[in-house]
Amino acid sequence: MVGNNSNPMLELVRAMPEHLLAGYDIGCGQQPGRADDALVITGMGGSAISGALLAGVAADSSPVPILCSRDYDLPAAVGRRSLVIAISYSGNTEETLSGFNVARKRGCRLAVITSGGRLAAEAARARIPVVIVPTGLPPRAALGFLFGSLLALARSARVLRLTRKTVIAASTLLATRYETWRRKAGRLARALGDNLPVVYATSRLSEPVAERWRCQINENAKLLCHSSILPEHNHNEIVGMGAPYAMRSSHLFTLVDDSTHSRTRLRLKHLLGITRGTYRKATILAAEGESRLEQALSLVLLGDLLSIELAASREVDPLPVTRIEELKRRMARN
Amino acid sequence: MVGNNSNPMLELVRAMPEHLLAGYDIGCGQQPGRADDALVITGMGGSAISGALLAGVAADSSPVPILCSRDYDLPAAVGRRSLVIAISYSGNTEETLSGFNVARKRGCRLAVITSGGRLAAEAARARIPVVIVPTGLPPRAALGFLFGSLLALARSARVLRLTRKTVIAASTLLATRYETWRRKAGRLARALGDNLPVVYATSRLSEPVAERWRCQINENAKLLCHSSILPEHNHNEIVGMGAPYAMRSSHLFTLVDDSTHSRTRLRLKHLLGITRGTYRKATILAAEGESRLEQALSLVLLGDLLSIELAASREVDPLPVTRIEELKRRMARN
């Protein structure tokens, strides 16, 4: 298991609970407009995942659809009655700047979450509410700040009923369970070995969490990761498990939370029975906590820790994402 | 390359162009209500993909969000002003029946597309518009009928501007190009060999097409398939390509269409440069046709053909999906 002192990324993950609450409090300083017909989060990668997590947390209560737009433009349905929140940790993500400008041209209500960059400058000039989070982190390690402040904006926009107490409870759960989950992550990393990690979500709440797992395993451990969602998986991918070769050498991690439908739980049991022998091992991971927020974040933190343990076991540094930096350099030349 | 006569699934794929137009004409016989705040398609697997394709085709024009719900319930935002279209080819998909009943309880406007079963009976009893498509096909082979009739309902609901001429043009393109694409699919299958197929989408239009590829490769060829979407991929998965082992033995199929952003095209070029050596081969596949409908369906048909060629090269019968049937049997017992 990796040591804390030698591992800046692990230190950042350990800080997630306090970042979450700090982010929420910073976010409370801004009042975005209302989301009359949709709340749209435009952003990419480590910044966009906050929007996906919000959609999962609010799926059972939001009066309007929550859409994540990860491209240069926005769907046609996003218009003047939509609230668009542009999130770019660096403030210089070209897709997000483009999406932000499309939203401005369409007359959408807007708010911004960023640590600075062009996005902060352009939003300030246009007098758009801007939440400024602390700078200097890898975007994926800024989840606490970004997601925390997004929760505050979503509350203000009446998309999510939430009190500060709920956020405190989530922050406390994460801090309290941190060491236990870290040991668990170490065991999961050893169990995975050099097999392909496959993450299954089982609900709208765990769907974005599975995406977070995939991306954290990509970026921190420099590993491919495949994900899928039940019950949809049962209608197609169940047939694909085992060939050409990957699934015989794969380890399934299934994320289950309190909102997982009872029939989906039964599906999971039968699925594992029917496909036994097509994967190396399957581990079912249950969310902890009471609220949807706690449930989602408990699994997010476990996945973050797993990705760092996997990096350690592969002897790669979780911090640098060389290919992403190289791609940015090449894109900047054209 | 597989022969026609010996392969019922290939015959069904060949019939897709005529099924599409027939489905559209059947769908024109029903008038669903309006979609004031959202169009929601509830369905699973081979039935659900029509909703995802519609969302892609209409992304640049629909005045309301198009949501795909693939679970037992519906997001909270779906309500009385939403139009919910329940699609279950068999009419007996338990998740879809559940979603349909949730929509009824909420007072949503409703329409149904099915070949019969409980869904047809319950909808008729409740005097909900029902499109009845021909029975007796595997659901994934009924795409022409299901998607064609969904196009008609979406047009009637004013979510999509579309004329019969556009559908005829798409149908004609598919029929005209069929043999060429079949030969191309044969070449692609041989090039893939026993590597992992990885499908990249590059736009909102090609995103559901990549999903169709993945599911058809799952069901017809009984192969795992991994998919991802650009530009989001460039912010995380680019780092994961090449390890633990899958990507060194993977073949990338990238779907490009006219709506692919010029910066995303540039990203693709640089991506392939930066990650060269982490995959066996990369093939870029360009959509054909003029309209978004043609562009999407040209790539859908190519993927369907590829999945059948892959089944042939692996000497498996594309028709039976034994594990899905077994899961249904086990679920029916509880």
Interface residues (C-beta under 8 A of the other chain):
Chain A: D37 A38 M44 G45 G46 A48 A58 A59 D60 S61 S62 P63 V64 P65 I66 L67 R70 D71 Y72 D73 P75 A76 A77 G79 E94 E95 D194 N195 L196 S203 R204 R214 C215 I217 N218 E219 K222 L223 L224 C225 H226 I229 P231 E232 N234 H235 N236 E237 I238 V239 G240 M241 G242 A243 P244 Y245 A246 M247 S249 H261 R263 T264 L266 R267 H270 L271 G273 I274 T275 R314 V321 T322 R323 I324 E326 L327 R330 M331 N334
Chain B: D37 A38 M44 G45 G46 A48 A58 A59 D60 S61 S62 P63 V64 P65 I66 L67 R70 D71 Y72 D73 P75 A76 A77 G79 E94 E95 D194 N195 L196 S203 R204 R214 C215 I217 N218 E219 K222 L223 L224 C225 H226 I229 P231 E232 N234 H235 N236 E237 I238 V239 G240 M241 G242 A243 P244 Y245 A246 M247 S249 H261 R263 T264 L266 R267 H270 L271 G273 I274 T275 R314 V321 T322 R323 I324 E326 L327 R330 M331 N334
